[in-house]
Amino acid sequence: MINECPPPGQAYIPTPPLFQVNFPALLQGARCYTDAAIAPDQANQHMRKAGLGVFILEPRRKLMIHIKAIATANSVIMADADPRCLLPY
């Protein structure tokens, strides 16, 4: 099936099967949250310390894992990507 652009002035309306999740907390399975903190970017992009956090929640086994780490990064984007490198998948 090819999704074509609608004619001008008409909106695209998706067709079934449609899935809309209003309460993501009700989804089953493990969840993983990551975060990073670093000083704002500056003109001179020198390496600086970044605080990293990973929180893994597996409600079925009542498992909660919180990982804290320190890394070096030279940008906010690099710091945000670092926690994802700690995960095995």
Residue pairs with C-beta under 8 A, 6 or more apart in sequence:
3 12
5 12
6 12
21 27
28 60
29 60
30 56
30 57
30 58
30 59
31 56
31 57
32 54
32 55
32 56
32 57
32 87
33 54
33 55
33 56
33 57
34 52
34 53
34 54
34 55
34 80
34 83
34 84
34 87
35 52
35 53
35 83
36 50
36 51
36 52
36 53
36 73
36 76
36 79
36 80
36 82
36 83
37 50
37 51
37 79
38 48
38 49
38 50
38 51
38 73
38 76
38 79
39 48
40 76
41 75
41 76
45 74
45 75
46 74
47 72
47 73
47 74
48 72
48 73
48 74
49 70
49 71
49 72
50 70
50 71
50 72
50 73
50 78
50 79
50 82
51 68
51 69
51 70
52 67
52 68
52 69
52 70
52 71
52 79
52 82
52 83
52 86
53 66
53 67
53 68
53 69
53 83
54 65
54 66
54 67
54 69
54 83
54 86
54 87
55 64
55 65
55 66
55 67
56 63
56 64
56 65
56 66
56 67
57 63
57 64
58 64
67 86
69 82
69 83
69 86
71 79
71 82
73 79
73 82
